[in-house]
Each structure stands twice: as C-alpha cells, then as structure tokens.
Amino acid sequence: MMEMPLSLLSTLGAMYFFAAIYESRRSDWILATLFCSLAVLVKGPVAWVMIGASGSLFLLLRYRSGFRIPFKQLTVFSLSTFILGSLWFVACYMKYGQEFIDYFFLRENLGKFTSRSYPLRVVFQGLLIFSLPWSLFLPLLMSKQSWLSRFNKRESKYWARVFTLICFVVFFGLWLIPNQRSHHYAMPSIFFFLTLLLDTMKCHHRPISGWQAKSSHLFSAGLFFLLLPVLFLTFAFPSLFESLSHISIMTVAIALAIFAFISFTKVLSLKTRALSSLLCFGFLWSFVTPLFILPTVPDRVVRHIGEQPLSVVYRKPYFIAEALERTDIQIVGAHEIAERIHSLTGLLFIPERVVDQFELRSKVEIIERWRVWQKSRRLKHVLSAINASSLSELQETFLLVRIKP
C-alpha cells in the first residue's frame, strides 16, 4: 500500500496551494511548490495536470465571484515547480538517454491512455475499498439539504469545501480516461473523498433521517452480517489456529463485527456507528489479515539466496526483485525453461507445478520449499477448500532449486 502515502504528496501540494491562494502567506507558497514538485517525481507529469486543472478551476470560480488572480505568485510557483520537478527527469535522461524518455513518458504515462481497456468499475471499487470504513456512510452524501447548508457562501468554510470538491472531481475523473485502469488509480482522490465524507458526517448536528440514512444502515448492517459467517468459516481450517493467540484474535474480530452489526441495526448514534466500523475494520486489517499473509519470498529464502546468481520463472518477476532488492535477476519464461535449464547458473526460483509439468525433478536439487496464495481463485475453489478443511486448493508451492550439473 505504498501508493497511499506517496499519493498524499499530491494532496499536500494541492492543499497548500489553496492555503497560499486563500491566505497569501509566503510560507504556504514555498510548501505548495515543494510538495507539488515531489508529487511530480512520484506521479510523473500527470501530477501537473491534476493539480494544475484543479487550481485553475478554483481560481476561475474565485475570479467570477470578484476575487483577483495573483498572476505574479502563480508565475513564480509554476516555474519553480516545473524546474524542481524536472531535475530528476533531466538527470535520468543524461544517464539513460532516449531509452528513459521512451519508457517513462511514452510507455508509463502516455501509454496508459492507449493500452488495453479495463472496466470503469475497478476505479470506483478502489475508491470504496481503500476508504473503508468511512465509505459505509456514502449515502449521507446524497442529502440535498446537507449540500445546500454546507455550500453556502455565508459559511466560513465555503471556499475550502469548493476547492476540496473540485480536487476530488479532477483527481478522480482524470483516471477514468485511461484505457489501462487499476484500483490504485483512485488513490490520489481518496483524501479529498474522505474529507468531503467526514465533513458531511461532522455537520449532522441532529439525528440523521430519510432514505439516505436508511440506505447507510441497511448496506452497512448487511456487510457486517455477511462478514460474520466469513470469520466463522476460518475455523474450518485447523492449520490457521495452531496457537491460542490466533484463536483469541479471531474471537475478538467476531465480537467487533457483531458490535458493528448491532450498531447499525439498532440505529445508534452516528459516532457509535463510526467508532464500531473503525474498530472492526482496523482490527481486521492490523491483526486478522497478517494471519493469512504468505510472502512470495520468505525471509529465510532471501537469506539463502544472498548475492548468488538467480533465475526466475514467475509471472511478475518485479516482486521477486523488490523482495531481494536486486536488479540482476535473469527472467525465464515457463514455456522455455525445459530448453534453457542447462544454460542457467546459480539458483532458480520456480513454481513446483512447472517442475512437474516439464518433468524437471531429476535435473534440479530442491533447497527450499514454501507455499503462497494462488491468484484469481473463484468461489468454487473457496467452497471446495472449506469442504476439505484444507487450504491446499487456494495455495501453490514455490521452490528454490539448484540445477544439477
């Protein structure tokens, strides 16, 4: 989830830009320049588009309301951000030449707008999933009365809310354009989405009523109701509960889910429902999720590999290189491993199913064996694993081997 803190740079840059426009303090202009430049280093030129488009729309609305546009400060800000944000690109171009331009700008930036198309829903899914548990209260944003009361020019926070709304629309809407979409494209907009949502919740000074509140209650109660059997079903796998601590963790998780379910079915106060949701999802993420994590490369395997030459048969070798903090890994396709195995030196990282598929057991010496979760498992596989009280159908085995001479 490194994408989340890195995306915060774009948020900080935009928010300090608003503070600079609204308060006209030199320190805010300096911080806006700094964070916007860092955002460009993380997101690339698209950060200029996100922050620039949001700021331009905001300044246009302010101008139409009688406020002046600080052209001098904007010019200095734009030039400074461009220069600071370009330093890394210039350094990379001087070192790698045209190859860097082709990869970073044409493939990783412009290429996102011409690649294979994925459904729009994945970006919306990312927005809702990554903003849990607060996205449970999304129906509250549908209240017309809430919007009219908060977006009133007589309100002291009017322009801050307008700027937040503009940033959310631009930051989120921009990533609906590329053909190659991902859940992570929602990341830059999440902070503005949460600000709008939490501001809506905070401004409810009386009990929430109407279809918006009923929708929130029904959806949230249904979610926690469905979560309960999922938590109970984990006890069908004895391998997960070999220690008392694991049993304690799952018991607490079930208790918190029940508390959250009751808080919505009994229609308790907004603060109680928010607290119960936060406790439940926070505990699930911090304590329950680690019980199910199987690293692609365990620490003992990393220590065993060390600096030895390594070849990898894996669909996404980037994760292997990241775990080992190495870039000198030789990538071998599964379809060509049988032909190239005797030309490889050092160690080989390979799925056990590939070894069996190409009958390579007699040609390798197994050094380490471990299990990882399989990708793209469906409901039928999960049900089959529950019936068998075994996780084997949801996992696969990886091997670290040495090729025999």
C-alpha positions in Angstrom: 0.0 0.0 0.0 2.9 2.3 -0.5 0.8 4.1 -3.1 -1.3 5.7 -0.3 1.5 7.7 1.5 3.0 8.7 -1.9 -0.3 9.9 -3.2 -0.5 12.1 -0.1 2.2 14.4 -1.7 -0.3 15.4 -4.4 -2.9 16.1 -1.7 -0.5 18.2 0.4 0.6 20.1 -2.7 -3.0 21.0 -3.6 -4.0 21.9 -0.1 -1.0 24.2 0.4 -1.8 25.7 -3.0 -5.3 26.5 -1.6 -3.8 28.0 1.6 -1.4 30.1 -0.5 -4.3 31.5 -2.6 -6.6 32.0 0.4 -4.1 33.3 3.0 -1.4 34.8 0.7 1.4 33.6 3.0 4.9 33.2 1.6 5.4 30.0 3.6 2.3 28.4 2.0 3.7 29.2 -1.5 7.0 27.6 -0.6 5.4 24.5 0.8 3.0 24.2 -2.1 6.0 24.4 -4.5 7.9 21.8 -2.5 5.0 19.2 -2.3 3.8 19.8 -5.9 7.4 19.2 -7.1 7.6 16.0 -5.1 4.3 14.9 -6.4 5.6 15.2 -10.0 8.6 13.0 -9.0 6.2 10.3 -7.8 3.3 10.5 -10.3 5.1 12.0 -13.2 3.8 14.8 -15.4 0.2 13.8 -14.7 0.6 15.4 -11.2 0.9 18.8 -13.0 -2.3 18.1 -14.8 -4.2 17.0 -11.6 -3.0 20.0 -9.5 -3.0 22.5 -12.4 -6.5 21.7 -13.6 -7.9 21.8 -10.0 -6.2 25.1 -9.2 -7.3 26.7 -12.5 -10.9 25.8 -12.0 -10.8 27.1 -8.4 -9.2 30.4 -9.5 -11.8 30.8 -12.2 -14.6 30.4 -9.8 -13.0 32.8 -7.4 -12.5 35.3 -10.2 -16.2 35.1 -11.2 -17.0 35.9 -7.5 -15.0 39.1 -7.6 -11.6 37.9 -6.3 -8.4 38.8 -8.2 -6.0 36.2 -9.6 -2.4 36.5 -8.2 -0.6 36.2 -11.6 2.8 37.1 -10.2 2.8 34.5 -7.5 1.3 31.9 -9.8 4.1 32.5 -12.4 6.8 32.0 -9.7 5.0 29.0 -8.4 4.6 27.4 -11.8 8.2 28.0 -12.9 9.6 26.8 -9.6 7.5 23.6 -9.6 8.5 22.9 -13.2 12.2 23.4 -12.5 12.3 21.4 -9.3 10.0 18.6 -10.6 12.2 18.3 -13.8 15.5 17.8 -12.1 15.1 14.0 -11.7 13.9 13.6 -15.3 16.9 15.6 -16.6 19.3 13.6 -14.5 17.8 10.3 -15.8 17.8 11.5 -19.4 21.5 12.4 -19.1 22.3 9.0 -17.7 20.0 6.8 -19.8 19.3 8.9 -22.9 16.3 8.3 -25.2 15.6 5.0 -23.6 14.4 6.7 -20.4 12.0 9.0 -22.5 10.6 6.1 -24.3 10.0 4.1 -21.1 8.8 6.7 -18.6 6.9 9.2 -20.8 5.7 7.2 -23.7 5.0 3.9 -22.0 4.3 4.6 -18.4 2.5 7.9 -18.9 1.0 8.3 -22.4 0.9 4.5 -22.7 -1.8 4.4 -20.0 -4.1 6.2 -22.3 -3.7 3.8 -25.2 -3.3 0.4 -23.6 -5.8 -2.4 -23.2 -9.1 -1.3 -21.8 -10.4 -2.5 -18.4 -13.8 -1.8 -16.9 -14.5 1.6 -15.3 -15.8 -0.2 -12.2 -12.3 -1.0 -11.0 -11.6 2.6 -10.2 -14.8 3.0 -8.3 -14.1 -0.2 -6.5 -10.7 1.1 -5.4 -12.3 4.3 -4.1 -14.8 2.4 -2.0 -12.5 -0.3 -0.8 -9.5 1.9 0.1 -11.7 4.4 2.0 -13.3 1.8 4.3 -14.9 2.1 6.8 -15.9 5.7 6.0 -17.3 4.7 2.6 -20.1 2.9 4.5 -21.6 6.3 5.1 -21.5 7.3 1.4 -25.4 7.5 1.2 -25.2 10.5 3.5 -23.6 12.5 0.7 -26.9 12.2 -1.2 -28.6 14.6 1.2 -29.6 17.7 -0.7 -30.2 19.6 2.4 -26.7 18.9 3.6 -25.1 20.2 0.4 -27.2 23.4 0.5 -26.3 24.1 4.1 -22.6 23.4 3.7 -22.1 25.0 0.3 -23.4 28.4 1.3 -21.3 31.4 0.6 -22.1 32.7 4.1 -20.3 29.7 5.6 -16.7 30.4 6.7 -15.5 27.1 5.1 -17.3 27.6 1.8 -14.2 28.1 -0.4 -12.3 25.3 1.4 -15.2 22.9 0.6 -15.5 24.1 -3.0 -11.7 23.5 -3.5 -12.0 20.0 -2.0 -14.9 19.1 -4.2 -13.1 20.4 -7.3 -9.9 18.4 -6.4 -11.9 15.2 -5.9 -13.7 15.5 -9.2 -10.5 16.3 -11.2 -8.2 13.9 -9.3 -10.7 11.0 -9.7 -12.2 11.9 -13.1 -8.8 12.1 -14.8 -8.1 8.4 -14.1 -11.4 7.4 -15.7 -9.9 8.4 -19.1 -7.0 5.9 -19.4 -7.8 2.6 -21.1 -5.5 0.7 -18.7 -7.3 1.2 -15.4 -6.4 0.0 -11.9 -7.9 0.1 -8.4 -4.8 2.2 -7.5 -5.9 5.0 -9.8 -8.4 6.0 -7.2 -5.6 6.7 -4.7 -4.9 10.4 -5.4 -8.6 11.3 -4.9 -9.2 9.3 -1.7 -8.1 12.0 0.7 -10.4 14.6 -0.9 -13.2 12.0 -0.9 -12.7 11.3 2.8 -12.6 15.0 3.6 -16.0 15.5 1.9 -17.5 12.5 3.6 -16.2 13.3 7.1 -17.2 16.9 6.7 -20.8 15.7 5.9 -20.8 13.4 8.9 -19.5 16.2 11.2 -22.1 18.7 10.0 -25.0 16.5 11.1 -25.9 18.2 14.4 -29.2 16.2 14.8 -30.2 12.6 14.2 -29.9 11.5 10.6 -33.2 10.6 8.9 -34.5 10.0 5.4 -33.7 7.4 2.8 -30.0 8.3 2.8 -29.7 7.3 6.4 -31.8 4.1 5.9 -29.6 3.2 2.9 -26.5 3.6 5.0 -27.9 1.5 7.8 -29.1 -1.3 5.5 -26.0 -1.5 3.5 -23.6 -1.4 6.5 -25.7 -3.9 8.5 -25.8 -6.2 5.6 -22.0 -6.0 5.1 -21.2 -6.9 8.7 -23.9 -9.6 8.7 -22.1 -11.2 5.7 -18.7 -10.7 7.3 -19.7 -12.8 10.3 -20.0 -16.2 8.5 -16.8 -15.5 6.7 -15.0 -15.1 10.1 -16.6 -18.2 11.5 -15.7 -20.2 8.4 -12.0 -19.6 9.1 -12.3 -22.1 12.0 -12.8 -24.8 9.3 -9.1 -24.7 8.7 -7.2 -26.1 11.7 -3.8 -25.1 10.3 -4.7 -21.4 10.9 -5.3 -22.0 14.7 -2.3 -23.9 15.9 -1.8 -21.3 18.7 -4.0 -19.7 21.3 -3.2 -16.2 20.1 -4.7 -16.9 16.7 -7.9 -18.1 18.3 -8.0 -15.0 20.5 -7.6 -12.7 17.5 -10.4 -14.3 15.6 -12.7 -14.3 18.7 -12.1 -10.5 19.1 -12.7 -9.9 15.4 -16.0 -11.8 15.6 -17.0 -9.8 18.7 -16.2 -6.4 16.9 -18.2 -7.5 13.8 -21.2 -8.3 16.0 -20.8 -4.9 17.8 -20.7 -3.1 14.4 -23.7 -5.1 13.1 -25.8 -4.2 16.2 -24.8 -0.5 16.0 -26.4 -0.3 12.6 -29.4 -2.5 13.2 -30.2 -0.6 16.4 -29.6 2.7 14.7 -27.3 4.0 17.4 -25.7 7.5 17.2 -23.5 8.4 14.2 -20.4 8.5 16.4 -21.1 5.0 17.8 -21.6 3.5 14.3 -18.4 5.3 13.0 -16.4 4.0 16.0 -17.7 0.4 15.7 -16.9 0.4 12.0 -13.4 1.8 12.5 -12.6 -0.7 15.3 -13.8 -3.6 13.2 -12.0 -2.8 10.0 -9.0 -1.5 11.8 -8.7 -4.8 13.8 -9.3 -6.9 10.7 -6.5 -5.1 8.8 -4.0 -4.9 11.6 -4.4 -8.3 13.3 -6.5 -10.7 11.2 -5.0 -10.0 7.8 -1.4 -10.8 8.9 -2.6 -14.4 9.8 -3.3 -15.0 6.1 -0.2 -13.4 4.6 2.1 -15.7 2.8 5.1 -13.8 1.4 6.1 -14.5 -2.1 9.7 -14.7 -0.9 10.1 -15.6 2.8 13.0 -14.2 4.8 14.8 -17.5 5.1 14.8 -17.8 1.3 16.1 -14.2 0.9 18.9 -15.0 3.3 19.7 -18.3 1.5 19.9 -16.5 -1.9 22.1 -13.7 -0.8 24.2 -12.5 -3.7 24.2 -15.7 -5.6 23.2 -15.7 -9.3 19.4 -16.1 -9.6 17.0 -17.0 -12.4 13.3 -16.6 -12.0 10.3 -18.4 -13.6 7.4 -16.2 -12.4 4.6 -14.2 -14.0 5.6 -11.0 -12.2 9.4 -11.1 -11.5 9.3 -7.5 -10.3 8.0 -8.6 -6.9 10.9 -11.0 -6.6 13.4 -8.3 -7.5 11.8 -6.0 -5.0 11.9 -8.6 -2.2 15.6 -9.3 -2.9 16.5 -5.7 -3.6 18.3 -6.8 -6.7 18.1 -5.9 -10.4 20.4 -8.6 -11.8 17.8 -11.3 -11.9 17.5 -13.4 -15.1 13.9 -13.9 -16.2 12.9 -17.2 -17.9 9.5 -17.9 -19.4 7.8 -21.1 -18.2 7.4 -22.3 -21.8 11.2 -22.1 -22.4 12.6 -23.4 -19.1 12.9 -27.0 -20.4 15.2 -25.9 -23.2 17.3 -23.3 -21.2 17.7 -25.1 -17.9 21.2 -26.4 -18.5 22.4 -22.9 -19.6 21.3 -21.3 -16.3 23.8 -20.8 -13.5 23.3 -20.4 -9.7 19.9 -20.7 -8.2 16.4 -21.0 -9.8 13.1 -19.7 -8.4 10.3 -21.7 -9.9 6.7 -22.9 -9.1 6.5 -26.6 -8.3 3.8 -27.2 -10.9 6.2 -26.0 -13.6 8.8 -28.5 -12.4 6.2 -31.3 -12.6 4.8 -30.1 -15.9 8.1 -30.3 -17.7 9.5 -33.3 -15.7 12.5 -31.4 -14.3 12.8 -33.0 -10.8 15.7 -35.2 -11.9 17.5 -32.1 -13.2 17.3 -30.0 -10.0 18.2 -30.1 -6.3 15.5 -28.7 -4.1 16.9 -26.2 -1.5 13.8 -24.5 -0.1 10.0 -25.2 -0.4 7.2 -22.8 0.7 3.6 -22.1 -0.1 1.9 -18.9 -1.4 -1.7 -17.9 -2.2 -2.8 -18.6 -5.8 -4.1 -15.8 -7.9 -7.6 -15.4 -9.3 -9.2 -18.1 -7.2 -13.0 -18.3 -7.6 -15.9 -19.1 -5.2 -16.0 -22.7 -6.2 -12.3 -23.1 -5.1 -13.1 -21.5 -1.8 -16.1 -23.7 -1.2 -14.0 -26.8 -2.1 -11.3 -25.8 0.3 -13.9 -25.4 3.1 -15.4 -28.8 2.4 -11.9 -30.4 2.5 -10.9 -28.3 5.6 -7.7 -27.6 3.7 -6.1 -24.5 2.2 -4.2 -26.5 -0.4 -6.6 -25.7 -3.2 -6.1 -22.0 -2.6 -2.3 -22.2 -2.4 0.6 -23.3 -4.6 4.2 -24.3 -3.8 7.3 -22.5 -4.9 10.8 -23.9 -5.0 14.3 -22.6 -4.7 16.4 -25.1 -6.6 20.0 -25.6 -7.7 20.4 -27.0 -11.2 22.3 -30.3 -11.2 25.4 -30.4 -13.5 
